[in-house]
């Protein structure tokens, strides 16, 4: 078992990291999935964030989840800026995969609408309404002010309100 000494004299072990991963990886994976909309990419994103956290584990003060969440969001932003996600065009389209979650059409419309939001707005919506973080926690995770979080949330909700896939048509 690896052991490190923190500046305050407290011991941080690989067992602490393992406990954290066991306890919080499910919630962090959900956040990663909500950001990427892809199970495989979400797993890769979480694994990358946890690997980065492992290297500085002994220097993380207090609750490590906000730090890991910030790494997760920042890594997602870096990947998003690259825009290439490993997909290659083909002449033949694959069979359409069945939705394992059995999501309704309305649920799929929400996923598509979230996917059309700009990266930062999507991150704010996911962290606020799916992970139930406070504006301060979101600001810390994104490295911005709470005012920026509020404005990004407002803009995101305004876009979602007028998104064609979410607007109910008047059938009268």
Secondary structure, DSSP 4 states (H G I P E B T S, - for coil): --EEE-TTS-EEEHHHHHHHHHHHHHHHHHHHHHHHS-HHHHHHHHHHHHHHHHHTGGG--S-SHHHHHHHHHHHHHHHHHH---S----SSPPPPPP-TT---HHHHHHHHHHHHS-HHHHHHHIIIIIS---HHHHHHHHTS-HHHHHHHHHHHHHHHHH-TTTSPP---
